[in-house]
Amino acid sequence: MMPVVSRIVLKINVTPAAKQAVEKWKGLHGMSEFAVASRVYEWFGEQDDEVQRAILGLFGPRLKPDVAKDVLDKLAGWVESLKHQAFPQLDTAAARDGPSGKIHRRGTAGSGGKAAP
């Protein structure tokens, strides 16, 4: 017997533009509007208070530039963690290639043809 997952059904009001955007996106990616809304809701719930407040526009205009940078830094970290979960082989490549992500070779263009010490 499969475990029962508790779910709550919500009825939401959206603007026509928001509905059109979701309909276009779901058509391209084969998801239902319910699946899109559910994933966005779950993602929002996983964010910390600062990110949630920024998404909802709850910061004053003076704080917005600082908050925007903090939120972008947090989202970049979130994307990096997803990337490493989805593509663990990238961790191996980063270790091999160095922190810049470039493969370091001796005697390449720009070194005058001489091997690096």
Buried (B, 14 or more C-beta within 10 A) or exposed (E): EEEEEEEEEEEEEEEEEEEEEBEEEBEEEEBEEEEBBBEEEEEEEEBEEBBBBBEEEEBEEEEEEEBEEBBEEBEEEBEEEEEEEEEEEBEEEEEEEEEEEEEEEEEEEEEEEEEEE
